[in-house]
């Protein structure tokens, strides 16, 4: 159950991010966005998807064997926090520099998110016996779907609210959006530590 709860927290974060990213990039610069067209956002997501496919096929299996699913989720979550913090400052760039940095940031963020989700999926399958995996996956998918249903609505609402507070003293504009995403990410990272979450194979080896 602990691995399912952590899985749901990161799924909520990913769905909120997936909703916020295109809305943020298409928003006018006066609201902290990038004034990108829908076509440009589609091109960024295409490049991200291709890079993600290469990572999943060739790099992730090697990294998972070396670090294990919990360490991958933990490290990826920690790296995601400074990356998300940099997003409002990326909006200060322009031209080719903006395009290159935004593509790199989008690819890296999605690689980290996929590493977390894949690692937790492996972990929750290893947490139960073979005959229980169907039930465990069913519970995980149901719970995750509920969290994913909340993500887009919450993400869009937070972005809309944040754009109305451009001159606030505390996290003005889109800085508030990425701060909230970081808070969710940090909660997920904290929940990957013991005693809340532990790898069953490591526990069995100690006993």
C-alpha atoms as one frame of an Amber mdcrd trajectory, in Angstrom:
protein
   0.000   0.000   0.000   2.881   2.391   0.729   4.265   1.972  -2.808   0.777
   2.593  -4.245   0.374   5.804  -2.210   3.758   7.130  -3.379   2.841   6.107
  -6.936  -0.366   8.135  -6.665   1.433  11.230  -5.334   3.886  11.266  -8.234
   1.070  10.548 -10.708  -0.802  13.593  -9.403   2.336  15.678  -9.895   2.896
  14.369 -13.432  -0.669  15.025 -14.565  -0.644  18.525 -13.095   2.678  19.212
 -14.843   1.367  17.801 -18.131  -1.556  20.233 -17.940   0.496  23.229 -16.818
   3.402  22.940 -19.277   1.495  23.553 -22.556  -0.716  26.211 -20.952   2.344
  27.990 -19.569   4.269  27.915 -22.848   1.275  29.243 -24.798   0.461  31.998
 -22.283   1.441  35.610 -23.155   4.754  36.830 -21.790   3.011  39.469 -19.713
   1.551  36.601 -17.672   4.907  34.858 -17.306   4.444  32.540 -20.295   6.436
  32.105 -23.486   3.866  33.128 -26.141   4.500  29.899 -28.053   2.092  28.627
 -30.692   0.324  25.282 -30.390   2.480  23.960 -33.224   5.697  24.938 -31.424
   4.528  23.222 -28.244   3.702  20.123 -30.281   7.219  20.101 -31.722   8.721
  20.335 -28.236   6.589  17.443 -27.012   7.535  15.393 -30.099  11.243  15.864
 -29.437  10.635  15.011 -25.787   8.762  11.844 -26.733  11.539  10.657 -29.069
  14.191  11.252 -26.439  12.060   9.507 -23.830  11.681   6.451 -26.078  15.454
   6.182 -26.496  15.981   6.520 -22.746  13.396   3.860 -21.887  14.742   1.364
 -24.407  18.476   1.724 -23.919  19.346   3.575 -20.699  16.681   2.892 -18.072
  17.249  -0.908 -17.784  20.961  -0.296 -17.106  20.272   2.433 -14.526  17.587
   0.330 -12.795  19.950  -2.628 -12.391  22.649  -0.368 -10.991  20.560   1.685
  -8.528  17.278  -0.147  -7.928  13.745   1.313  -8.207  13.668   3.237  -4.905
  16.972   5.044  -5.462  15.940   5.921  -9.012  12.671   7.441  -7.773  14.433
   9.288  -4.964  17.245  10.720  -7.107  14.894  11.638  -9.953  12.548  13.406
  -7.538  15.376  15.410  -5.965  16.721  16.455  -9.391  13.231  17.487 -10.540
  12.939  20.140  -7.821  15.741  22.491  -8.986  14.738  21.819 -12.589  11.165
  22.998 -11.960  12.475  25.966  -9.989  14.374  27.095 -13.097  11.267  27.195
 -15.334  10.206  30.797 -14.504  13.753  31.934 -15.302  13.739  30.076 -18.615
  10.959  32.472 -19.642  13.509  35.304 -19.474  15.376  33.856 -22.456  14.474
  34.424 -26.080  15.237  33.178 -29.565  17.379  30.096 -30.137  18.598  30.018
 -26.533  15.018  29.737 -25.276  14.170  26.978 -27.743  17.252  24.893 -26.909
  16.965  25.295 -23.129  13.207  24.618 -23.129  13.599  21.437 -25.194  16.363
  20.204 -22.891  14.351  21.035 -19.765  11.213  19.334 -21.110  13.146  16.207
 -22.098  14.970  16.011 -18.764  11.776  16.558 -16.747   9.916  13.824 -18.590
  12.871  11.436 -18.310  12.953  11.994 -14.553   9.178  11.602 -14.226   9.144
   8.397 -16.239  12.042   7.022 -14.204  10.064   7.633 -11.012   6.821   6.092
 -12.276   8.542   3.069 -13.839  10.618   2.463 -10.712   7.570   2.598  -8.453
   5.625   0.325 -10.800   8.423  -2.246 -10.575   8.546  -1.819  -6.806   4.844
  -2.418  -6.257   4.973  -5.550  -8.408   7.909  -6.848  -6.373   6.084  -6.068
  -3.115   3.534  -8.873  -3.546   3.541 -12.533  -4.497   2.952 -13.553  -8.094
  -0.690 -14.518  -7.505  -1.417 -11.128  -5.899   0.007  -8.928  -8.654  -3.239
  -8.700 -10.592  -5.127  -7.394  -7.580  -2.257  -5.073  -6.583  -2.061  -3.574
 -10.072  -5.834  -3.167 -10.177  -5.848  -1.252  -6.888  -2.870   0.852  -8.006
  -4.457   1.753 -11.356  -7.769   2.660  -9.726  -6.166   4.880  -7.100  -3.797
   6.423  -9.635  -6.689   7.212 -11.983  -8.445   9.147  -9.222  -5.324  11.225
  -8.599  -4.794  11.743 -12.340  -8.378  12.979 -12.660  -7.654  15.699 -10.105
  -4.300  16.686 -11.625  -5.374  18.504 -14.827  -8.215  20.424 -13.159  -6.034
  21.454 -10.221  -3.109  22.355 -12.474  -5.190  24.546 -14.771  -6.907  26.261
 -11.853  -3.614  27.007 -10.077  -2.048  28.416 -13.256  -5.058  30.646 -13.901
  -4.988  31.910 -10.321  -1.227  32.487 -10.356  -1.384  34.565 -13.544  -3.684
  37.020 -11.766  -1.091  37.726  -9.074   1.822  38.982 -11.176   2.914  41.568
  -8.616   2.376  39.595  -5.409   5.116  39.788  -2.777   5.116  36.012  -2.214
   5.938  33.864  -5.287   4.486  36.190  -7.936   2.970  34.813 -11.119   4.028
  31.403 -12.374   6.641  31.076  -9.627   3.763  30.017  -7.383   2.750  27.295
  -9.850   6.173  25.682  -9.926   6.519  26.103  -6.165   3.340  24.076  -5.635
   4.582  21.421  -8.071   7.826  21.276  -6.103   5.945  20.873  -2.822   4.096
  17.836  -4.228   7.368  16.463  -5.597   9.102  16.965  -2.244   6.293  15.139
  -0.419   6.699  12.242  -2.829  10.472  12.172  -2.303  10.106  12.160   1.491
   7.714   9.233   1.214  10.376   7.139  -0.564  12.419   6.934   2.645  12.093
   4.379   5.422  10.036   3.516   7.356   7.291   4.531   4.909   8.754   2.796
   1.859  11.218  -0.073   1.636  12.233  -2.561  -1.026  10.874  -6.001  -0.099
  13.869  -7.793  -1.631  16.265  -5.820   0.567  14.099  -6.510   3.642  14.083
 -10.248   2.928  17.868 -10.298   2.430  18.333  -8.787   5.912  16.170 -11.477
   7.446
